[in-house]
Amino acid sequence: MTDAELNLMAEDFLGFGSWGGDICFIGPEQGMSKDDSNLQIRFDAWKKMGGLDLLDCKIYHHNIPEYRWHGDGNGSKIKPQSTWRKLIRTALAFRGGLPSSLDVLNYQANKWASSNSKDCVIELSGLPAHNQGVDRPISDDFLNERIDRIKNKLQSSNFKVVLLYGKGRKNSCDVAWLELTRGLPKNQRGIFEICKSSTTTFVKAPHPTASKKGNTNEAWIELGKRLRQN
């Protein structure tokens, strides 16, 4: 894979879903399994789908190909994705549901961050890695540009909730949080930090997979309910 291709994806590929949704989730970077080190396949899939800033999550993963999270259409077993499952619980509770594990799995397989969904799921790094210790210097170079671009997109969208989770390499999520919520008074609610502008509620959360006291499915569901009431 050439440096030019890495640069292009690091700069322009933001994530999955729709800018017309109600919740925007912002994480540190896409995950990938330890045995999946081929960024070329991901770049080719992104370009095949138009090289857009947002893609349909299911179609993209089928193009990688990665079938664990959405199935292959032939009845293959679908596995819960460890990061998404808590984010989905918050989204469904925010929209008035009481999400069971089956509800979450069905939503993940069929609707999560699709191009016509209410979800926007974006990353502060355009290049995936199987952990944050993987060296991605090209991706790091674009952090401030990506934060500025995300900020502009948020300002022109109508998200009711923007939720940042995790820390990321070089505390990228903390950097983004400070920039996106500059000047807004913050309140700590359990494991979540919350603040509001005139139109949007911002939430800072631990990574859904973090070993942190109180980081439970129930806490993420209650967060969704609280955000719905605001």
Secondary structure as GFF3:
##gff-version 3
##sequence-region A 1 230
A	DSSP	alpha_helix	3	12	.	.	.	ID=ss1
A	DSSP	beta_strand	15	17	.	.	.	ID=ss2
A	DSSP	beta_strand	23	31	.	.	.	ID=ss3
A	DSSP	alpha_helix	39	48	.	.	.	ID=ss4
A	DSSP	beta_strand	54	55	.	.	.	ID=ss5
A	DSSP	alpha_helix	57	63	.	.	.	ID=ss6
A	DSSP	alpha_helix	84	94	.	.	.	ID=ss7
A	DSSP	alpha_helix	101	110	.	.	.	ID=ss8
A	DSSP	beta_strand	119	129	.	.	.	ID=ss9
A	DSSP	alpha_helix	137	141	.	.	.	ID=ss10
A	DSSP	alpha_helix	143	155	.	.	.	ID=ss11
A	DSSP	beta_strand	161	165	.	.	.	ID=ss12
A	DSSP	three_ten_helix	169	171	.	.	.	ID=ss13
A	DSSP	alpha_helix	172	180	.	.	.	ID=ss14
A	DSSP	beta_strand	187	189	.	.	.	ID=ss15
A	DSSP	beta_strand	192	196	.	.	.	ID=ss16
A	DSSP	beta_strand	201	205	.	.	.	ID=ss17
A	DSSP	alpha_helix	217	229	.	.	.	ID=ss18
###
